[in-house]
């Protein structure tokens, strides 16, 4: 089915929502720093090629990472969560994925082939 959600709102509410999601990247990583992190934690996925900062989030810094193979994934920096909150979020996402792999969400990728 269609995963889109239609929310009725007036012009003021629409402008407020647009401003909320127009945020910048909170944690700024240059290409060298991001490439180093990707190599360290996701080197098993291949060789880093490039990245692009994605704007529009509420509390995270998101980057689209592209590997030299052409594979791409979301690199997410959780700016406002502690380790326990991140574990809860990961467990929730994995539970959703077990129920519906087609659900439109950014699912976690293991930091090593062993799943660590």
C-alpha positions as CSV (number, residue, x, y, z in Angstrom):
1,X,0.0,0.0,0.0
2,X,0.8,3.7,-0.1
3,X,3.0,4.6,2.9
4,X,2.3,8.3,2.6
5,X,0.4,10.1,5.3
6,X,-1.7,13.2,4.5
7,X,-2.0,15.7,7.3
8,X,-4.5,18.5,7.0
9,X,-3.1,21.9,8.2
10,X,-3.6,25.6,7.7
11,X,-1.0,27.9,6.1
12,X,0.5,28.9,9.5
13,X,0.9,25.3,10.6
14,X,2.4,24.3,7.2
15,X,4.9,27.2,7.5
16,X,5.8,26.2,11.0
17,X,6.3,22.5,10.0
18,X,8.4,23.5,7.0
19,X,10.6,25.7,9.2
20,X,11.0,22.8,11.7
21,X,12.2,20.4,9.1
22,X,14.5,22.9,7.3
23,X,17.2,22.5,9.9
24,X,20.8,22.2,9.2
25,X,23.2,19.4,10.0
26,X,24.1,19.6,13.7
27,X,27.3,17.6,13.7
28,X,29.4,18.7,10.7
29,X,31.8,16.1,9.3
30,X,34.1,17.0,6.4
31,X,34.8,14.4,3.8
32,X,38.0,13.2,5.3
33,X,36.5,12.8,8.8
34,X,33.5,10.9,7.5
35,X,35.6,8.8,5.2
36,X,37.7,7.8,8.2
37,X,34.7,6.9,10.3
38,X,33.2,4.8,7.5
39,X,36.4,3.0,7.0
40,X,36.8,2.3,10.7
41,X,33.2,1.1,11.3
42,X,31.9,0.0,7.9
43,X,35.0,-1.0,6.0
44,X,33.5,-4.4,5.5
45,X,31.0,-2.8,3.2
46,X,33.7,-1.6,0.8
47,X,35.8,1.5,0.1
48,X,34.4,4.9,0.8
49,X,33.8,7.2,-2.2
50,X,31.8,10.2,-1.1
51,X,29.1,11.6,1.1
52,X,26.4,14.3,1.1
53,X,24.9,16.0,4.2
54,X,21.2,15.6,4.3
55,X,19.2,18.4,5.8
56,X,15.7,18.4,7.1
57,X,16.1,16.3,10.2
58,X,14.9,17.2,13.7
59,X,17.6,16.0,16.1
60,X,20.2,14.0,14.1
61,X,22.9,14.7,11.6
62,X,22.4,12.5,8.5
63,X,24.7,11.8,5.6
64,X,24.2,9.8,2.4
65,X,27.4,7.8,2.1
66,X,28.3,6.2,-1.3
67,X,30.9,3.5,-1.6
68,X,33.1,3.0,-4.6
69,X,31.0,-0.1,-5.5
70,X,28.0,2.3,-5.9
71,X,26.3,1.0,-2.8
72,X,24.8,3.8,-0.6
73,X,23.6,4.0,3.0
74,X,22.5,6.5,5.6
75,X,25.2,7.5,8.1
76,X,23.3,8.9,11.1
77,X,24.9,10.8,14.0
78,X,22.5,10.8,17.0
79,X,23.1,14.2,18.4
80,X,20.6,14.2,21.3
81,X,20.5,10.6,22.4
82,X,22.5,8.7,25.0
83,X,23.7,5.1,24.4
84,X,20.6,3.5,26.0
85,X,18.2,5.6,23.9
86,X,20.1,4.6,20.8
87,X,19.9,0.9,21.7
88,X,16.1,1.3,22.2
89,X,15.8,3.0,18.9
90,X,17.8,0.3,17.1
91,X,15.8,-2.5,18.8
92,X,12.5,-0.8,17.7
93,X,13.7,-0.5,14.1
94,X,14.9,-4.1,14.0
95,X,11.5,-5.2,15.3
96,X,9.7,-3.2,12.6
97,X,12.1,-4.7,10.0
98,X,11.3,-8.3,11.2
99,X,7.6,-7.5,10.7
100,X,7.8,-5.7,7.3
101,X,11.2,-5.3,5.5
102,X,9.5,-3.0,3.0
103,X,8.5,-0.5,5.7
104,X,10.0,3.0,4.7
105,X,12.6,3.5,7.4
106,X,16.4,3.8,7.8
107,X,17.3,0.4,9.3
108,X,20.6,-0.2,11.2
109,X,23.6,-1.7,9.4
110,X,26.0,-3.8,11.5
111,X,29.4,-2.2,12.1
112,X,31.1,-5.5,11.3
113,X,30.4,-8.7,9.4
114,X,29.9,-10.3,12.9
115,X,27.0,-7.9,13.6
116,X,28.8,-5.8,16.2
